[in-house]
Amino acid sequence: MTGATQLAGATVIGHRTAAIPWYRRQYALVLAGILLGALLGYSFPDVGERMKPLGDLFIRLVRMMIEPIVFTTVVVGVGSMGNMREVGRVGIKAFVYFEVLSGIALALGLLAANVFAPGSGITLGAESPHSSAVPIGSVTHPGASGFLTTVLGLIPESVVGAFARGDTLQVLFFSVLLGMALSTLGSRATPVIDLIERLSQCFFAVIGLIMRLAPIGAFGAMAFTIGKYGFGALHHLGILLLGVYCTCLVFIFGVLALVARLAGFSLWRFLVYIREELLIVLGTSTSESALPRLMLKLEKLGCARPVVGLVVPTGYAFNLDGTSIYLSMAALFITQAAHLDMSLGRQLAMLGLLLLTSKGSAAVTGGGFVTLAATLTAMPDVPAAAGLALVFGVDRFMSEARALTNMIGNGVATVVIARWERELDEGKMRRVLQGDPNE
């Protein structure tokens, strides 16, 4: 990292972190907004319900940025695959590994959401077609049905029109197509990819500005939720929160521990080795804050620098295991609250959609919520804005679980792929993990 970057809970200057007083941290401000909103909604339900526009305003600002962020991140991710091919087997193996692990994380999240059923017991009202909460991104046309119609609905009649209508799936289709085209151009496409990547950074800077309004949005959303649904809604949101944390723990100490064991190292010793980076992520709620230090630690562990330089940054775009768990659980929570019939087939279709939209999720605070919004708006019968307002009250408190799982997953992936490529000094790794002071 260079320059000064404002993160949740800290200002990062180079590699130094200047602490922000606790009462000014967004975490504390969001918590205060939630508590005040809950108190208002409980004491004066009618007034609480009238706070809905504050939550809607924040949700609308977030949704405004969905298509630009999906476009830039997907184009850069897919377009860079040309560079991955140039480095040979490493890029291909990394991409396959990321897709498999992300798929497992998404499936585990869906399984947990079915077991916990956190959305059952809430009645999420349908959105009015005249409100600002109209779901966007429908891929079907009135009176039409069938697979061919759905496929045709993915292809925009006009690229500009897809952005103007906010049709997420059509924007996603064009983004993948453009990314594939850029990946075939080799070095000639580098200036274009660099430009789009800079645009992506600008768009996430806008998200950073919008997230400053999160305490106000949380206040309005929670006041409306408690005023309309009562304190029973907090119970279900608590189940969702607990479910995400438990599922992330199962993924880390179940799936990732098994992967690490098969690769010949102890996950627990690895976690002890990167404990400082874990604390940084815990304090900032973003795995990106520890990226430079993690890369240095992995090189010191014995992973070859070219492997680290390719796998870690690519993993931050393609291997967000914690975010995948959150996305599948939160999306199913909202469909449960809306009493939608989610058969196995529909859940598998949603899993496939999440495999695509999750690749537009950056490893920064707020990125997971933006991706959730993109996923929901691509499902025409889901009351997207009402569901997002319901989840937003506890979204911030799931960011630590997402960020920690993301970083651990990328660290394990780097060691595994380095070992596959015989680019890992296993003797050095064992000495470092055992705490050898000479290493």
N, C-alpha and C positions, 0 to 999 in steps of 0.2 A: 504494500500500500504506500502511496505517496501522497503528500499534501495532508489536509485535515479532512476527515470524514466524520460526520455526525452519526452516531449509532445509538440504539436504545440503551440508555444508561451510561454512556461514556462518549468522550470525544477522542478519536484515535488520531494522533499526530505521528506520522511515520510508524514506528512500532511501539511508541509510548502511549499509554492510556491515562488520560486525565479524568479523575473521578468527578461526577456531577452529584451535587447534594441529593439525597434520597427523595426529598420532597419535590424536586424538579424533574425527576426521572419520569419517563412516560409510563412506566409500569405503575408508579404510585398515583399518577394523575388519572390513568384509566381506572385503577381500582377505586379511587375516590369518586369518579363519575358513576361507576357501577353501583357503589353503595348509596350515593345520593339518589340515583335513579330508582333503585329498589325501594328506598325509604319513601320517596315521593309516590311511586306507583302503589305501594301498600297503604299509605296514609290517605291519599287522595286519588283513587283509581281513575276518576274522570279526567283530572288534570294530567295524570300520567299518560293516559291514552292520547291526550292532545300534544304530548312531546314527540309523537311519532315522526313529524317532519324533520326533527333534528337528526334522528337515525337515518331517515330516508335521504337526507342531504349528503351525509357521509357516504352511504352506500352508492348513491348516484355518482359522486366524485370518483369513487373507486372504479365503478363500472365504466366510467368515461375513458379510463386508461387501459381497459382490457385488450381491445383490438390492437392498439399500437404496441403494447408489451408482448402480446402473443406473436405478432408479426415479426418484430425485431429479434426476439430471443430464439424463435424457431428457425428463422432464416439463417442466423449466425450459427446455431447449433448444427443444422443440416448442411449448410454451406461449408463449414469447417471440416466435414467428413472427408473432403478431398485431401486435406492435409493429413488426416488420420491414415488414409490409404498409403500416402507417401512414406510413412514411417513403418509400413508393413503390418506384420501380424499383431503388434501391440495394440494399435487402434481398433482393429477388428475384434480382437478378444475382449478389449475393454468395453466396447459397445455392446457385445453380446452379453457379457457379464452384467452390465448395468441394466439391460432390459430384463434379464431373468430375475435379478434381485428386486428391481422395481415392481415387476409383476407379482413376485411373492409377497412383497410388502402390501401392495394393493389388495391382493386376495386375502391376506391375513386381516387387513382392516375391514373388509366386507364381512368376513367370518365373525370377527369380534362384534361388529355392529348388529349382526343377526342374533348373536348370543346375548349381548347386553340389551338390545332393543331400546336404546335411550330415547328415541322419538315417540315410542308408544305411550299413549296417555295424553299427548298434546294434540289439540285440534288447530292446525294452522290454516287460517282462512284463505280462500282463493283470492287472487288479486283482481282488482277491477280493471277492465280493459281501458278505462279512461284515466287511470292513475299513472303516476310516474313509475309504478312498479310492474309495468307490463313485461312479461318474460320476452326476451329477444333471442334470436339465434335459432328459430325454428327451421328445421330442414325439410319440412313437408309443406305442401300447398293445400289450401282448402279443397275438400272433396276428393283428394287424391290419396292413394295408399300403394303399398307394395315396395319391393326392394328397388326396382328401377327408379321409381319416383324419388325415393330417398337418396339414391346415388345422384340423380339429376339435381336434387336440392343442394348437394354439396358443391356444385359447380356454379359460381356466380355468373350472371349474365354480364355483369360489369364489376371489375375489381373495385373501382371507386364506390359503386353502389353497395358492395358487401361491407365496406368500412362505414358508409353513411347509415346503413340499416343496423349496424352493430351485429351482423350475422357471424358469430364466432367461428362456426364450423367452416363457413365459406372462406373466411380470412385464414383459418388454419390450413385449408386445402391449398390456397394460393401460396401461403408461406412455405409449405413443404415443397411445392412445385418449384418455386423460385430458388429455394435452398438447394434442391437437387441440381437445378440448372447451373448455379454458381459453383457447385462442387465439381462439375465437369470442366470448368474453365481453367482450373489450376491457378497459377500465380496471377493471371489476368484478372481474376475475381477478387484478389486480396484487397485492393483499395475499396471496392464496394462493400465487402464484408466488414472492413474496418470502419467505414462510415456508418453502416447500420448498427455495428456494435456500439459506437459512440452515441448514436441516437437512443439505443437501448439504455445506456447509462443515464442519458438525459431524462428519459421517461421514468426511470426508477428514482431519479432525483425529485421528479414531480410527485411520485408516490410518497417519498419522504416528507414533502411539504404537506400532502394530504393527511398523512398519518399524525401530524401535529394536531389535527382536529379530532383524533380518535377519542380523547376524553369526553368531548361534547357529544360525539356520535354514540359512545357507550352509554352516556347518561340518558340520551333520548331513547335509544333502543331498549335499555333495561327498564326505564320508567314505563314505556309502552307495554313491554312484555309482562311485567308484574301487574300493571293496571288492568290489562286485558285478560291474562291467563292466571293471575294469582301467583303465590309463592310456590305452587306445585311445579311451575316451569323451572325454577331453580334446581329442584330435585333432579329433573331430567337433564338439565345442562350439566349438573354435577356428575351424573352418570356418564355423559359423553366425555367430560374432562378426565374422569378416572379411567374410562375405557381407553382413551388415547394413550395415557401414560402407561397403563398396564400392557397394552399391545406393543408399544415401543420397547418396553423392558423384555417382553417375550421375544421380540424380533432380535434385540441385541444379544441377550443371553441364551437364546435358542438358536436362531438361524445363523447370526454372525459368529457365535461361538463355535458352531459346527463347522462353518466355512473355515474359520481360523485353525481349528484343530486339524482339519484335512490338509491345510497348508503348512502344518508343522510348527505352529506357535500358539501360545496361550493368550486368549483374548484378555483375560484379567491382567496379566503382566503388561500387555500392550496398553490397556487403559491406565494403568499406573504410570507407564512411561510418558503418556500424553496428558497427564493430569492437569498440567498448567494450561494447556490449550482448552481442555474441557471447562476449566473454571472461567477462562476468557469468554467462551461461548455461553456459559451459564449467565454471566454478568451482562452480556450484550444482546443475548437472544438471537444471534445470527452466527452461523457457522463461517461466514465469510471473514469475520474479524480475526479468526485464527488461521486463515489460509497460508500466509507466508511462513508462520512458525511451524505449521504442520508439515509443509514441504521440506523445511530444513530438518525437522525431526526424522522424517522418513528417509532422507538421504543419510543421516547419521546412523539410522538403524541398519543400513546396508543395501537399500534400494538404489538402483542406478539412477543418476540424475535425469537422463532422457525419459525413463519410464515415469518418474515422479512428475516431470514437467508436462507430460502428456495426460496421464491418468487423473491427477488431482484436479486441475482446472476443468477438464472434460466432465469429471464426476460431479462437479458443482452445478452442472447444467443437466446432466442425464441420470445421476444416481442419487436422488433425494429420497432416501428410504423413509425417513420420518415424515416428510411432507406427503408422501404417497399414502402412508397409513392414515394421516389426518384427513386427506382429501376423501378417501373412500368412506371413512367413518362419518365425517361431517355430511357428505352428500346423501348417504343412506339415512342418517338421522333426520335430515330435512324431508326426504320422501316419506319416512315413517310418520313424521309430524303432519304431513299433508294427506296422510291416509291413501297414498298411491299404491296400486298393486304392483309390487316389485317381484316378479317371478324370477326364477333362476336365469332365464334367458335375458330378461331386462337387466339383471345385475351384471351378467357377463358382458352385455353390450355397454353398460356404464363403465365396466372395468376397462374395456377396449378404448373408450373415449378418454378415460383418465390416463391411460398409457400415453396418449397423445398430448393432452392438455398439461399433464404434469411436467412435460419437457419445456413448457413455457414458464416454469416456476423458478425464479431466481432464489439463491440462498441468502436472502436478506429479509429483515423483518417486514411483514406485510405481503411478501410475495406469495405465500401459501393462500392467503385470503383472496388475493386477486385471481389466482388460478382456480380456486373454488367457485368464485363468481363466474369465471369463463366456462367452467364445466356445467354449472346449473343453467346458465343462459342458453346453452346448447341443447337443453332438454325442455321442449316446448310446453309440457304439461306440469312442470314444476314451478310453484310460486317462488321465483328466484329471490326477489327483493325481500319478501316477508321472511323467507328462510334465512337469508344472509343477516337480516336484522336480528333474528332470534339467536343465531350462532355467534354473532359478533361480540356479544357481552362476555363470552369466555374464550374467544379466539386468542387473545393476547396471552392468556395463561397456558396455552398449549404450545407456544412458540419455543419454549426451552426444550420440551421433549422432541419437537421436530428438529431443531438445530443440532442438539447433541447426537441424535440418531443419524442425521445426515453426515456429520463430521466423522463419527466412528465408522460408518459404512464406507466412506471414501478412503479412510485410512486403511481399513482391512482390504478393500479392493486393490489398493496400490501394492500392498505386500503380496497379495495373492497373484496378481498379474506379473509382478517382477519375478516371482518364483517360477511361474509358468514359462517365462521367457529366459530363465537361467540368468537373470540380471539381479539376483539377490545374493548377498554374502550371508549365507545362513549361519556360519560360525559367528560372525560379528553380531548378527541379530540376536542370537542366543546369549552372547555375552552382555549386550546392551540391556536386554530385557531382564537379565538376572542382576543388573545393577553394577556391572563391572566398572569401577572408578577410572580405569585406564582407557575406557572408550568414551 
